[in-house]
Amino acid sequence: MRVSFDLDGVLFVPPETYETEDPLRFPLNRFYPNRLRKGSIKLIHTLQEEGFEVWIYTSSFRNEWYIRNLFRHYGIRFDGIVNGFRHLKEVQRTRVKRLPAKLPNYYRISLHIDDEDVVYQNSRLYGFRTLLVSEPDEHWDTKVLAEAWRIRKMENRS
């Protein structure tokens, strides 16, 4: 089963309002200024240890190399990364009708973690599962794990 995370507002958060993981050491912290939400590293490792594939699905146009390398410094390797470029190339393609900025079911992602209400609304219209994680919440990681296990159990029954 695949679980994907948005970056901005989910994994990347402002340290002024959220608890964050320790920043990377100098000079890496200059090249990779984004701060990870507290619990991200353990959560991703736990999901992978439990046999989940973990992906990034972001509408940002950050380079895939940047994303992979930033997380490698935290000991994290993703099973897949979809950024704005890949989404436009593979999902939107040459369609005239504008599709949502994220369509996780196209990539057989069972659960997408996001912070935007519009993504949740699109999940209901386009048939994918989204868990909203937006406000600072010290139990956000527990909620993600519980939802991932709930969906896995549900999918295994099918």
KEVEXFI-512597 format. One record per atom (N, C-alpha, C): residue number from 0; residue in one letter; atom name; x, y, z. Coordinates in steps of 0.1 Angstrom, whole numbers, plus 2048, in hexadecimal, padded with zeros to 3 digits. Example, Ala and Ser with C-alpha at 12.3 -4.5 7.8 and 13.67 -1.06 7.14 Angstrom:
KEVEXFI-512597
ATOM     n   res   atom    xx    yy    zz
ATOM     0     A      N   884   7C7   84E
ATOM     0     A     CA   87B   7D3   84E
ATOM     0     A      C   884   7DF   84E
ATOM     1     S      N   880   7EA   847
ATOM     1     S     CA   889   7F5   847
ATOM     1     S      C   881   800   84F
END
This chain:
KEVEXFI-512597
ATOM     n   res   atom    xx    yy    zz
ATOM     0     M      N   808   7F4   800
ATOM     0     M     CA   800   800   800
ATOM     0     M      C   809   80C   800
ATOM     1     R      N   805   816   7F8
ATOM     1     R     CA   80C   823   7F7
ATOM     1     R      C   806   82E   7FF
ATOM     2     V      N   80E   835   806
ATOM     2     V     CA   80B   841   80E
ATOM     2     V      C   813   84D   808
ATOM     3     S      N   80D   858   805
ATOM     3     S     CA   814   863   800
ATOM     3     S      C   812   86F   80A
ATOM     4     F      N   81C   878   80A
ATOM     4     F     CA   81C   884   812
ATOM     4     F      C   81E   890   809
ATOM     5     D      N   817   89B   80B
ATOM     5     D     CA   81A   8A8   806
ATOM     5     D      C   826   8AD   80D
ATOM     6     L      N   82D   8B7   807
ATOM     6     L     CA   838   8BD   80E
ATOM     6     L      C   834   8C9   816
ATOM     7     D      N   830   8D4   810
ATOM     7     D     CA   82E   8E1   816
ATOM     7     D      C   821   8E0   81F
ATOM     8     G      N   823   8E3   82C
ATOM     8     G     CA   818   8E2   835
ATOM     8     G      C   816   8D5   83C
ATOM     9     V      N   81C   8CA   836
ATOM     9     V     CA   81B   8BD   83C
ATOM     9     V      C   829   8B9   842
ATOM    10     L      N   832   8B6   839
ATOM    10     L     CA   840   8B2   83D
ATOM    10     L      C   848   8BE   840
ATOM    11     F      N   847   8C8   837
ATOM    11     F     CA   84F   8D5   839
ATOM    11     F      C   846   8DF   840
ATOM    12     V      N   84A   8E3   84B
ATOM    12     V     CA   842   8ED   853
ATOM    12     V      C   84B   8F8   859
ATOM    13     P      N   845   903   85C
ATOM    13     P     CA   84D   90E   862
ATOM    13     P      C   850   90C   870
ATOM    14     P      N   85C   90D   874
ATOM    14     P     CA   860   90A   882
ATOM    14     P      C   85B   915   88C
ATOM    15     E      N   856   920   887
ATOM    15     E     CA   850   92A   890
ATOM    15     E      C   842   925   896
ATOM    16     T      N   83B   91C   88F
ATOM    16     T     CA   82E   918   893
ATOM    16     T      C   82D   909   896
ATOM    17     Y      N   837   901   891
ATOM    17     Y     CA   836   8F3   893
ATOM    17     Y      C   843   8EE   89A
ATOM    18     E      N   841   8E3   8A1
ATOM    18     E     CA   84D   8DC   8A6
ATOM    18     E      C   854   8D5   89A
ATOM    19     T      N   861   8D6   899
ATOM    19     T     CA   868   8D0   88D
ATOM    19     T      C   873   8C7   892
ATOM    20     E      N   877   8BF   888
ATOM    20     E     CA   883   8B6   88A
ATOM    20     E      C   88F   8C0   88B
ATOM    21     D      N   89A   8BB   890
ATOM    21     D     CA   8A6   8C3   890
ATOM    21     D      C   8AA   8C7   882
ATOM    22     P      N   8AF   8D3   880
ATOM    22     P     CA   8B3   8D7   872
ATOM    22     P      C   8C0   8CF   86E
ATOM    23     L      N   8C3   8CE   862
ATOM    23     L     CA   8CF   8C8   85D
ATOM    23     L      C   8DB   8D1   862
ATOM    24     R      N   8E6   8CB   863
ATOM    24     R     CA   8F2   8D3   867
ATOM    24     R      C   8F7   8DC   85B
ATOM    25     F      N   8FE   8E6   85F
ATOM    25     F     CA   904   8EF   856
ATOM    25     F      C   90F   8E8   84E
ATOM    26     P      N   910   8E9   841
ATOM    26     P     CA   909   8F3   838
ATOM    26     P      C   8FC   8ED   832
ATOM    27     L      N   8F9   8E0   835
ATOM    27     L     CA   8ED   8DA   82F
ATOM    27     L      C   8E0   8E2   832
ATOM    28     N      N   8DF   8E8   83E
ATOM    28     N     CA   8D3   8F0   841
ATOM    28     N      C   8D2   8FC   838
ATOM    29     R      N   8DC   901   832
ATOM    29     R     CA   8DB   90C   829
ATOM    29     R      C   8D6   908   81B
ATOM    30     F      N   8DA   8FC   817
ATOM    30     F     CA   8D6   8F6   80A
ATOM    30     F      C   8C8   8F1   80B
ATOM    31     Y      N   8C4   8EB   817
ATOM    31     Y     CA   8B7   8E5   819
ATOM    31     Y      C   8B1   8EC   825
ATOM    32     P      N   8AB   8F8   823
ATOM    32     P     CA   8A6   8FF   82E
ATOM    32     P      C   898   8FA   834
ATOM    33     N      N   891   8F2   82C
ATOM    33     N     CA   884   8ED   831
ATOM    33     N      C   886   8E5   83E
ATOM    34     R      N   87C   8E7   847
ATOM    34     R     CA   87C   8E0   854
ATOM    34     R      C   871   8D6   854
ATOM    35     L      N   874   8CA   859
ATOM    35     L     CA   86B   8BF   85A
ATOM    35     L      C   862   8BF   866
ATOM    36     R      N   856   8BD   865
ATOM    36     R     CA   84D   8BC   870
ATOM    36     R      C   852   8B1   87A
ATOM    37     K      N   851   8B4   886
ATOM    37     K     CA   855   8AB   891
ATOM    37     K      C   84E   89D   88F
ATOM    38     G      N   855   893   88F
ATOM    38     G     CA   84F   885   88E
ATOM    38     G      C   84F   880   880
ATOM    39     S      N   853   888   876
ATOM    39     S     CA   853   884   868
ATOM    39     S      C   85C   878   866
ATOM    40     I      N   868   879   86B
ATOM    40     I     CA   872   86F   868
ATOM    40     I      C   86E   861   86E
ATOM    41     K      N   86A   861   87A
ATOM    41     K     CA   865   855   881
ATOM    41     K      C   859   84F   87A
ATOM    42     L      N   850   858   876
ATOM    42     L     CA   843   853   86F
ATOM    42     L      C   846   84D   862
ATOM    43     I      N   84F   853   85A
ATOM    43     I     CA   852   84D   84D
ATOM    43     I      C   859   840   84F
ATOM    44     H      N   863   83F   858
ATOM    44     H     CA   86A   832   85A
ATOM    44     H      C   860   828   85F
ATOM    45     T      N   857   82B   868
ATOM    45     T     CA   84D   822   86D
ATOM    45     T      C   844   81C   862
ATOM    46     L      N   83F   825   85A
ATOM    46     L     CA   837   821   84E
ATOM    46     L      C   83F   817   845
ATOM    47     Q      N   84B   81A   842
ATOM    47     Q     CA   853   812   83A
ATOM    47     Q      C   856   804   841
ATOM    48     E      N   859   805   84E
ATOM    48     E     CA   85B   7F8   855
ATOM    48     E      C   84E   7EF   855
ATOM    49     E      N   843   7F6   855
ATOM    49     E     CA   836   7EE   855
ATOM    49     E      C   832   7EA   847
ATOM    50     G      N   83B   7EC   83D
ATOM    50     G     CA   839   7E8   82F
ATOM    50     G      C   831   7F1   826
ATOM    51     F      N   82F   7FD   82A
ATOM    51     F     CA   829   807   822
ATOM    51     F      C   833   80D   818
ATOM    52     E      N   82F   810   80C
ATOM    52     E     CA   838   818   803
ATOM    52     E      C   835   827   807
ATOM    53     V      N   83F   82F   808
ATOM    53     V     CA   83D   83D   80C
ATOM    53     V      C   842   846   800
ATOM    54     W      N   839   84E   7FC
ATOM    54     W     CA   83B   857   7F0
ATOM    54     W      C   83A   866   7F5
ATOM    55     I      N   83F   86F   7EC
ATOM    55     I     CA   83C   87D   7ED
ATOM    55     I      C   833   880   7E1
ATOM    56     Y      N   829   888   7E4
ATOM    56     Y     CA   820   88D   7D9
ATOM    56     Y      C   81E   89C   7DC
ATOM    57     T      N   825   8A4   7D5
ATOM    57     T     CA   824   8B2   7D7
ATOM    57     T      C   821   8B9   7CA
ATOM    58     S      N   81A   8C4   7CB
ATOM    58     S     CA   817   8CC   7BF
ATOM    58     S      C   822   8D6   7BC
ATOM    59     S      N   82C   8D7   7C6
ATOM    59     S     CA   837   8E0   7C4
ATOM    59     S      C   840   8DB   7B8
ATOM    60     F      N   847   8E4   7B3
ATOM    60     F     CA   850   8E1   7A8
ATOM    60     F      C   85F   8DF   7AD
ATOM    61     R      N   860   8DB   7BA
ATOM    61     R     CA   86E   8D8   7BF
ATOM    61     R      C   873   8CC   7B7
ATOM    62     N      N   880   8CD   7B4
ATOM    62     N     CA   887   8C3   7AD
ATOM    62     N      C   887   8B6   7B5
ATOM    63     E      N   885   8AA   7AE
ATOM    63     E     CA   885   89D   7B5
ATOM    63     E      C   892   89B   7BC
ATOM    64     W      N   89D   89F   7B5
ATOM    64     W     CA   8AA   89D   7BB
ATOM    64     W      C   8AB   8A4   7C9
ATOM    65     Y      N   8A6   8B0   7C9
ATOM    65     Y     CA   8A6   8B8   7D6
ATOM    65     Y      C   89E   8B1   7E1
ATOM    66     I      N   893   8AC   7DD
ATOM    66     I     CA   88A   8A5   7E7
ATOM    66     I      C   891   898   7EC
ATOM    67     R      N   896   890   7E3
ATOM    67     R     CA   89C   883   7E7
ATOM    67     R      C   8A8   886   7F0
ATOM    68     N      N   8B1   890   7EC
ATOM    68     N     CA   8BD   892   7F3
ATOM    68     N      C   8BA   898   801
ATOM    69     L      N   8B1   8A2   802
ATOM    69     L     CA   8AE   8A7   80F
ATOM    69     L      C   8AA   89C   819
ATOM    70     F      N   8A1   894   814
ATOM    70     F     CA   89C   889   81E
ATOM    70     F      C   8A7   87E   820
ATOM    71     R      N   8B0   87C   817
ATOM    71     R     CA   8BB   873   819
ATOM    71     R      C   8C3   877   825
ATOM    72     H      N   8C5   884   827
ATOM    72     H     CA   8CC   889   832
ATOM    72     H      C   8C5   886   83F
ATOM    73     Y      N   8B9   883   83F
ATOM    73     Y     CA   8B1   87F   84B
ATOM    73     Y      C   8B0   870   84B
ATOM    74     G      N   8B6   869   842
ATOM    74     G     CA   8B5   85A   842
ATOM    74     G      C   8A8   855   83C
ATOM    75     I      N   8A2   85C   834
ATOM    75     I     CA   895   858   82D
ATOM    75     I      C   897   857   81E
ATOM    76     R      N   892   84C   819
ATOM    76     R     CA   891   849   80B
ATOM    76     R      C   883   846   807
ATOM    77     F      N   87E   84E   7FD
ATOM    77     F     CA   870   84C   7F9
ATOM    77     F      C   86F   842   7ED
ATOM    78     D      N   863   83B   7ED
ATOM    78     D     CA   861   832   7E2
ATOM    78     D      C   85D   838   7D5
ATOM    79     G      N   858   845   7D6
ATOM    79     G     CA   854   84C   7CA
ATOM    79     G      C   852   85B   7CE
ATOM    80     I      N   854   863   7C4
ATOM    80     I     CA   853   872   7C5
ATOM    80     I      C   84B   877   7B9
ATOM    81     V      N   840   87E   7BC
ATOM    81     V     CA   839   885   7B1
ATOM    81     V      C   839   893   7B5
ATOM    82     N      N   83F   89B   7AC
ATOM    82     N     CA   83F   8AA   7AE
ATOM    82     N      C   836   8B0   7A3
ATOM    83     G      N   836   8BD   7A3
ATOM    83     G     CA   82D   8C4   799
ATOM    83     G      C   831   8C1   78B
ATOM    84     F      N   83E   8BF   788
ATOM    84     F     CA   842   8BC   77A
ATOM    84     F      C   83D   8AE   776
ATOM    85     R      N   83F   8A4   77F
ATOM    85     R     CA   83B   897   77C
ATOM    85     R      C   82C   896   77A
ATOM    86     H      N   825   89C   783
ATOM    86     H     CA   816   89C   783
ATOM    86     H      C   811   8A2   775
ATOM    87     L      N   817   8AD   771
ATOM    87     L     CA   812   8B3   764
ATOM    87     L      C   815   8AA   759
ATOM    88     K      N   821   8A3   759
ATOM    88     K     CA   825   89B   74E
ATOM    88     K      C   81D   88E   74D
ATOM    89     E      N   81B   888   759
ATOM    89     E     CA   814   87A   759
ATOM    89     E      C   805   87A   75B
ATOM    90     V      N   800   884   763
ATOM    90     V     CA   7F2   884   766
ATOM    90     V      C   7EB   88E   75D
ATOM    91     Q      N   7EF   89A   75D
ATOM    91     Q     CA   7E8   8A5   755
ATOM    91     Q      C   7EA   8A2   746
ATOM    92     R      N   7F6   89F   743
ATOM    92     R     CA   7FA   89D   735
ATOM    92     R      C   7F4   8A8   72C
ATOM    93     T      N   7EE   8A4   721
ATOM    93     T     CA   7E9   8AE   718
ATOM    93     T      C   7DA   8B0   719
ATOM    94     R      N   7D4   8AC   725
ATOM    94     R     CA   7C6   8AE   727
ATOM    94     R      C   7C2   8BD   727
ATOM    95     V      N   7B7   8C0   721
ATOM    95     V     CA   7B3   8CE   721
ATOM    95     V      C   7AC   8D1   72E
ATOM    96     K      N   7A4   8C8   733
ATOM    96     K     CA   79E   8CA   740
ATOM    96     K      C   7A9   8C9   74B
ATOM    97     R      N   7A9   8D3   754
ATOM    97     R     CA   7B2   8D4   75F
ATOM    97     R      C   7AF   8CA   769
ATOM    98     L      N   7B8   8C1   76D
ATOM    98     L     CA   7B7   8B7   777
ATOM    98     L      C   7BC   8BD   784
ATOM    99     P      N   7B8   8B7   790
ATOM    99     P     CA   7BD   8BC   79C
ATOM    99     P      C   7CD   8BC   79D
ATOM   100     A      N   7D3   8C4   7A5
ATOM   100     A     CA   7E1   8C4   7A6
ATOM   100     A      C   7E7   8B7   7AC
ATOM   101     K      N   7DF   8AF   7B2
ATOM   101     K     CA   7E3   8A2   7B8
ATOM   101     K      C   7D8   898   7B5
ATOM   102     L      N   7DC   88D   7B0
ATOM   102     L     CA   7D3   882   7AD
ATOM   102     L      C   7DA   875   7B1
ATOM   103     P      N   7DB   872   7BE
ATOM   103     P     CA   7E3   867   7C3
ATOM   103     P      C   7DE   859   7BE
ATOM   104     N      N   7D2   857   7BB
ATOM   104     N     CA   7CD   84A   7B6
ATOM   104     N      C   7D3   847   7A8
ATOM   105     Y      N   7D8   851   7A1
ATOM   105     Y     CA   7DE   84F   794
ATOM   105     Y      C   7EB   846   796
ATOM   106     Y      N   7F1   848   7A2
ATOM   106     Y     CA   7FE   841   7A6
ATOM   106     Y      C   7FB   836   7AF
ATOM   107     R      N   7EE   832   7B0
ATOM   107     R     CA   7EA   827   7B9
ATOM   107     R      C   7EE   82A   7C8
ATOM   108     I      N   7ED   836   7CC
ATOM   108     I     CA   7F0   83A   7DA
ATOM   108     I      C   7E3   838   7E1
ATOM   109     S      N   7E4   831   7EC
ATOM   109     S     CA   7D8   82E   7F4
ATOM   109     S      C   7D4   839   7FE
ATOM   110     L      N   7DD   840   803
ATOM   110     L     CA   7DB   84B   80C
ATOM   110     L      C   7E4   856   80A
ATOM   111     H      N   7DF   862   808
ATOM   111     H     CA   7E7   86E   807
ATOM   111     H      C   7E5   877   813
ATOM   112     I      N   7F0   87D   818
ATOM   112     I     CA   7F0   885   824
ATOM   112     I      C   7F2   894   81E
ATOM   113     D      N   7E9   89D   821
ATOM   113     D     CA   7EA   8AA   81C
ATOM   113     D      C   7E5   8B4   826
ATOM   114     D      N   7E7   8C1   824
ATOM   114     D     CA   7E2   8CB   82D
ATOM   114     D      C   7D8   8D4   826
ATOM   115     E      N   7D4   8D2   81A
ATOM   115     E     CA   7CB   8DB   813
ATOM   115     E      C   7BD   8D5   811
ATOM   116     D      N   7B3   8DD   815
ATOM   116     D     CA   7A5   8D9   814
ATOM   116     D      C   7A2   8D6   805
ATOM   117     V      N   7A7   8DD   7FC
ATOM   117     V     CA   7A4   8DB   7EE
ATOM   117     V      C   7A8   8CD   7E9
ATOM   118     V      N   7B3   8C8   7EF
ATOM   118     V     CA   7B7   8BA   7EC
ATOM   118     V      C   7AD   8B0   7F2
ATOM   119     Y      N   7A9   8B3   7FE
ATOM   119     Y     CA   79F   8AA   804
ATOM   119     Y      C   792   8AA   7FC
ATOM   120     Q      N   78D   8B6   7F7
ATOM   120     Q     CA   781   8B7   7EF
ATOM   120     Q      C   783   8AF   7E2
ATOM   121     N      N   78F   8B0   7DC
ATOM   121     N     CA   792   8A9   7CF
ATOM   121     N      C   792   89A   7D2
ATOM   122     S      N   796   896   7DE
ATOM   122     S     CA   797   888   7E1
ATOM   122     S      C   788   882   7E0
ATOM   123     R      N   77F   889   7E4
ATOM   123     R     CA   771   885   7E4
ATOM   123     R      C   76C   884   7D6
ATOM   124     L      N   770   88E   7CE
ATOM   124     L     CA   76B   88F   7C0
ATOM   124     L      C   772   884   7B7
ATOM   125     Y      N   77F   882   7B9
ATOM   125     Y     CA   787   879   7B1
ATOM   125     Y      C   78A   86C   7B6
ATOM   126     G      N   785   868   7C2
ATOM   126     G     CA   786   85B   7C8
ATOM   126     G      C   793   857   7CD
ATOM   127     F      N   79A   860   7D4
ATOM   127     F     CA   7A6   85C   7DB
ATOM   127     F      C   7A5   85F   7EA
ATOM   128     R      N   7AD   859   7F3
ATOM   128     R     CA   7AC   85C   801
ATOM   128     R      C   7B7   866   806
ATOM   129     T      N   7B2   870   80D
ATOM   129     T     CA   7BB   87A   813
ATOM   129     T      C   7B8   87B   822
ATOM   130     L      N   7C3   87D   829
ATOM   130     L     CA   7C3   880   837
ATOM   130     L      C   7C8   88E   838
ATOM   131     L      N   7C0   897   83E
ATOM   131     L     CA   7C5   8A5   83F
ATOM   131     L      C   7CD   8A6   84C
ATOM   132     V      N   7D9   8AC   84B
ATOM   132     V     CA   7E1   8AF   856
ATOM   132     V      C   7E6   8BE   854
ATOM   133     S      N   7E1   8C7   85C
ATOM   133     S     CA   7E4   8D5   859
ATOM   133     S      C   7E9   8DC   866
ATOM   134     E      N   7E1   8DC   870
ATOM   134     E     CA   7E5   8E4   87C
ATOM   134     E      C   7F0   8DD   883
ATOM   135     P      N   7F7   8E5   88B
ATOM   135     P     CA   801   8DE   894
ATOM   135     P      C   7FA   8D4   89D
ATOM   136     D      N   7FF   8C8   89D
ATOM   136     D     CA   7F8   8BD   8A4
ATOM   136     D      C   803   8B3   8A8
ATOM   137     E      N   805   8B2   8B5
ATOM   137     E     CA   810   8A9   8BA
ATOM   137     E      C   80C   89A   8B7
ATOM   138     H      N   800   897   8B4
ATOM   138     H     CA   7FC   889   8B1
ATOM   138     H      C   7FA   886   8A2
ATOM   139     W      N   7FE   88F   89A
ATOM   139     W     CA   7FC   88D   88B
ATOM   139     W      C   801   880   886
ATOM   140     D      N   80D   87C   88B
ATOM   140     D     CA   813   870   886
ATOM   140     D      C   80B   863   88A
ATOM   141     T      N   805   863   895
ATOM   141     T     CA   7FD   858   89A
ATOM   141     T      C   7F0   857   891
ATOM   142     K      N   7EB   863   88E
ATOM   142     K     CA   7DF   863   885
ATOM   142     K      C   7E2   85E   877
ATOM   143     V      N   7ED   861   872
ATOM   143     V     CA   7F1   85C   865
ATOM   143     V      C   7F3   84D   865
ATOM   144     L      N   7FA   848   86F
ATOM   144     L     CA   7FC   83A   870
ATOM   144     L      C   7EF   832   872
ATOM   145     A      N   7E6   838   87A
ATOM   145     A     CA   7D9   831   87C
ATOM   145     A      C   7D1   831   86F
ATOM   146     E      N   7D1   83C   868
ATOM   146     E     CA   7C9   83C   85B
ATOM   146     E      C   7D0   833   851
ATOM   147     A      N   7DD   832   850
ATOM   147     A     CA   7E4   829   847
ATOM   147     A      C   7E0   81A   84A
ATOM   148     W      N   7E0   817   857
ATOM   148     W     CA   7DD   809   85B
ATOM   148     W      C   7CE   806   858
ATOM   149     R      N   7C6   810   85A
ATOM   149     R     CA   7B7   80E   858
ATOM   149     R      C   7B5   80B   849
ATOM   150     I      N   7BB   813   841
ATOM   150     I     CA   7B9   811   832
ATOM   150     I      C   7BF   804   82D
ATOM   151     R      N   7CB   801   833
ATOM   151     R     CA   7D1   7F4   82F
ATOM   151     R      C   7C8   7E8   832
ATOM   152     K      N   7C2   7E9   83E
ATOM   152     K     CA   7B9   7DE   843
ATOM   152     K      C   7AD   7DE   839
ATOM   153     M      N   7A7   7E9   836
ATOM   153     M     CA   79C   7EA   82D
ATOM   153     M      C   79F   7E5   81F
ATOM   154     E      N   7AB   7E8   81A
ATOM   154     E     CA   7AF   7E4   80D
ATOM   154     E      C   7B1   7D5   80D
ATOM   155     N      N   7B7   7CF   818
ATOM   155     N     CA   7B9   7C1   818
ATOM   155     N      C   7AD   7B9   819
ATOM   156     R      N   7A2   7BF   81D
ATOM   156     R     CA   795   7B8   81E
ATOM   156     R      C   78F   7B6   810
ATOM   157     S      N   792   7C0   807
ATOM   157     S     CA   78C   7C1   7FA
ATOM   157     S      C   791   7B6   7F1
END
